[in-house]
Amino acid sequence: MKRFLSISPILIIFLLAGCTGNELNQSLIQEDKIELEFFSPKPETEVVFNELIQEFEKLHPNVTIKQVIVPEPMTVLKARIARGDSPDLFITYPIEQDYKVRAEKGYLLDLSNEPFIKNIQPTIQNRYLINGKMYGAALTQNAVGVLYNKDHFEELNLSVPNSWNSFVQVLKELKSNGKTALVMPNKDVNQASIFNLNLVANEFETSYWEKDEFSIVSDPRWRKISEKTLTVLSYVQPNSFEDSYYEVNEKFANGEGSMYIMGTWALTMIEKSNPYLNYGIFPFPVSNQTDQNVLGGVDIGFAISADTKHPEEAKAFLAFLISKENAQRISSFEGSISAVKGVTNTHKEGHLIRAKIASGQMVNWPNHYWAGGTAAESEFRKYTAQFYYDQNMDVYLKNLEKMFNHYSNAK
C-alpha cells in the first residue's frame, strides 16, 4: 500500500519559494508593470516621441508607454472622453472650447503645482489657466507662413512680398513664367483650411467669437476673405483636390511648386524628402497693412486624464519631456518654436517668422475660440473644402452663418 506524504500549503509555498524564487520574483515584477497610453494627433513627431519614450522606459523599467496616432484624432479623442475611455495622456490646446469643458467638468488632472510647469514660458503656459488652475502643459508653438523656393525666386528676380497686393503680383509672375505658383493640399480638409484660417484670424478680434448671433452673409469682411480665397485658388496646381497633405509636402520638396502656405510642423517631412531644398519661410501677407500678425499657437501641449490609474508615472513622463534637453530635441527635430525656457530654434529658414513672434506680432488660431469646439472646426473645414471646390460664395457664407449660430445658441 502506497503512503502519501502530507505537506501543509504553507510549506508548499516555502518550498516553491526556495526552488523557484527567481520565477516568483519575476512574476511580482510583472505585476508591478504598468502601461500608459499617449494619444497624439501629430504623425510628424511620431519618430522623435518614440525615441524619447524608449529612453524614458529605460529609466523606468516598470513603465511602458504606447503612442497612439489615428485618423481624425481630435474627433476620436472627443468621442473616447465622452464614453469614459480617456487616454492617460493626450495632446490638448489651451483656450479652445473642448479644453475648457474638460477642465471645468473635472476630466483633467490639475497640473498647476507641478515643478515642470516652472520650466515653461509663463506668457504661453498661462493660456491654460481655467479659474486659476492649469490643466495642461505647453511644450511647443507652431506658426504658419509661406514656404517658398528660393531658386525659383532668384531665377525670376522676385522679392519676398510684404503685402497682399505684392503677394498676388508674385503669384502672377510665377504663373506667367511657367511655374506652379502655389501648391495646396485640397484633398485634405484639415490642412487645406489653414490657408483661409490665416485670413479669418487676422480679420476678427477674439471678442468677435463671443457674439450671440452671427450675420456672416451680409458682413463685408467675410466676403473679402472669400474673394481673396478665390484669387489664390486660381494659381494652385492642377488637380489640387487629388493631392493630400503628404503628397503636397513631396511636391514642394521636389521643386514642383514655388510657394506653399503651411505650418512649421511640415518642415521635418519636407526636409526629409529633400535635404538639399533651397527654401525659406516668410510671414503670410494677408493684407496691405504694414503690421501683420503671424498665425500660430500652442502646437504640442499635454493633459493627463483625471481617470488615469497612474498619475505619478504620467506626470513623470511629462517632466521628462519638458526638460530643457528633451524640449530642445523636439524643437530641433520638428522646427517648432519651443515653449520651454532656454530652448532655441535651430531652423535658419524660419528667422522671419520667429522675429514676428518675438515682437509679439502673433495671432492665435481663431477656431480655438469657437463655441462647439472640435465639432465646429470639423464643419468649418467641410464647408471650406466645398467652397474651394465649387467656389460658390453665397452658399459658403450661408453655411457658415447657420453653423456659427447653431453652436452659439447651444452655449
Residue, then its C-alpha position, 0 to 999 in steps of 0.5 A: m500500500k502506497r503512503f502519501l506524504s502530507i505537506s501543509p500549503i504553507l510549506i508548499i509555498f516555502l518550498l516553491a519559494g526556495c526552488t523557484g524564487n527567481e520565477l516568483n520574483q519575476s512574476l511580482i515584477q510583472e505585476d508591478k508593470i504598468e502601461l500608459e497610453f499617449f494619444s497624439p494627433k501629430p504623425e510628424t513627431e511620431v519618430v522623435f516621441n518614440e525615441l524619447i519614450q524608449e529612453f524614458e522606459k529605460l529609466h523606468p523599467n516598470v513603465t511602458i508607454k504606447q503612442v497612439i496616432v489615428p485618423e481624425p484624432m481630435t474627433v476620436l479623442k472627443a468621442r473616447i472622453a465622452r464614453g469614459d475611455s480617456p487616454d492617460l495622456f493626450i495632446t490638448y490646446p489651451i483656450e479652445q472650447d473642448y479644453k475648457v469643458r474638460a477642465e471645468k467638468g473635472y476630466l483633467l488632472d490639475l497640473s498647476n503645482e507641478p515643478f515642470i510647469k516652472n520650466i515653461q514660458p509663463t506668457i504661453q503656459n498661462r493660456y491654460l489657466i481655467n479659474g486659476k488652475m492649469y490643466g495642461a502643459a505647453l511644450t511647443q508653438n507652431a506658426v504658419g507662413v509661406l514656404y517658398n523656393k528660393d531658386h525659383f525666386e532668384e531665377l525670376n528676380l522676385s522679392v519676398p512680398n510684404s503685402w497682399n497686393s505684392f503677394v498676388q503680383v508674385l503669384k502672377e509672375l510665377k504663373s506667367n513664367g511657367k511655374t506652379a505658383l502655389v501648391m495646396p493640399n485640397k484633398d485634405v480638409n484639415q490642412a487645406s483650411i489653414f490657408n483661409l484660417n490665416l485670413v479669418a484670424n487676422e480679420f476678427e478680434t477674439s471678442y468677435w467669437e463671443k457674439d450671440e448671433f452671427s450675420i456672416v452673409s451680409d458682413p463685408r469682411w467675410r466676403k473679402i476673405s472669400e474673394k481673396t480665397l478665390t484669387v489664390l485658388s486660381y494659381v494652385q496646381p492642377n488637380s489640387f483636390e487629388d493631392s493630400y497633405y503628404e503628397v503636397n509636402e513631396k511636391f514642394a520638396n521636389g521643386e514642383g511648386s514655388m510657394y506653399i502656405m503651411g505650418t512649421w510642423a511640415l518642415t521635418m517631412i519636407e526636409k526629409s524628402n529633400p535635404y538639399l531644398n533651397y527654401g525659406i519661410f516668410p510671414f503670410p501677407v494677408s493684407n496691405q497693412t504694414d503690421q501683420n500678425v503671424l498665425g500660430g499657437v500652442d502646437i504640442g501641449f499635454a493633459i493627463s486624464a483625471d481617470t488615469k490609474h497612474p498619475e505619478e508615472a504620467k506626470a513623470f513622463l511629462a517632466f521628462l519631456i519638458s526638460k530643457e534637453n528633451a524640449q530642445r530635441i523636439s524643437s530641433f527635430e520638428g522646427s517648432i518654436s519651443a515653449v520651454k525656457g532656454v530652448t532655441n530654434t535651430h531652423k535658419e529658414g524660419h528667422l522671419i517668422r520667429a522675429k514676428i513672434a518675438s515682437g509679439q506680432m502673433v495671432n492665435w488660431p481663431n477656431h480655438y475660440w469657437a463655441g462647439g469646439t472640435a465639432a465646429e472646426s470639423e464643419f468649418r473645414k467641410y464647408t471650406a473644402q466645398f467652397y474651394y471646390d465649387q467656389n460658390m460664395d453665397v452658399y459658403l457664407k450661408n453655411l457658415e452663418k447657420m453653423f456659427n449660430h447653431y453652436s452659439n445658441a447651444k452655449 
